[in-house]
Amino acid sequence: MVDMEVVQLGCEMYQRPSRPRNGPAMLNTLQRVALARFLSRGLIGVRRVVGASASACVTRGGVKWELDLAEGIDLSIYLLGAFEPRTVSTYKRIVKPGDTVLDIGANIGAHTLPLARIVGEGGHIHAFEPTAFAFEKLMANLARNPQLAGCVQANQAMLVESEDTDTEPEIYSSWPLSDTEGVHALHAGRAKSTEGARAFTLDAYASKHAIDRVDFVKLDVDGHEGTVLAGANEVLDTHRPVVLMEFAPYVFDEGGFDRMVALVADRGYAFEDAGSGRALPAEGPALRKAIPFGASWNVIARPQG
């Protein structure tokens, strides 16, 4: 049986950011995944001893979850009470009751449901997840929370640059902690099918659904951010939302990170560290130099003027 003091220490390390506010880089993505695998094995082993499976139905932070403890996102919610607690703390400072929020890269609803609790009945969440694997889990978690589901519009969809763009056949949406054969060499994710997903631009979606305000965007699509934002010019220019995004240069195709940064900066946005509020450069090369390889920063893009 695993030493629970070791598990507690592991949980504390698991929460640490890839880069502290002041000081050297700490855990990169692969290190965090390796630690999560250790925690998952120990936890599942303990549960088997008491006759429980790797699946768990729990309540965390006022949200009911159906979780697979052999998956990274699910394990984080189970152990820490939230996926990426620092991300949750960031948007709790920004999002208000009644806001309209876009959750792009919703996965199992790890942020969709906490955001729904914040905006309340008077707000709206538009969630986008292209893979059938994660979208099914998102819908299951929404079904467990009918008091929150009413303000959520969930879409199995891939946001693209132009209307003539097709969906990609597979997207990374699983971070397995047991069967790791064939996972991505750098971020340890596993690609899942996008069968059933539609492809459209964010601008087309906003027009079709007559969205008259967008206050906040959570954008985390593992290197596809530039594609999403290239199809969101009207949303950015008209509604001027605050955008919370993950800057992970290593997951982008060559030149893709710099193009994404330039696209946002050219629309009158400034970047800041989501944790400290420290201003960040608006040039891709400078950001790539500052972010350790294999690590990521949570960044807020704020409209200026």
Helices and strands as residue ranges (DSSP letters): H 4-14, H 29-49, E 55-60, E 63-68, H 72-80, H 85-94, E 100-104, H 112-119, E 124-128, H 132-143, H 146-149, E 152-155, E 157-159, E 170-174, E 190-193, E 198-200, H 202-208, E 216-219, H 225-230, H 233-239, E 242-247, G 249-251, H 256-266, E 269-273, E 279-280, H 284-290, E 297-303
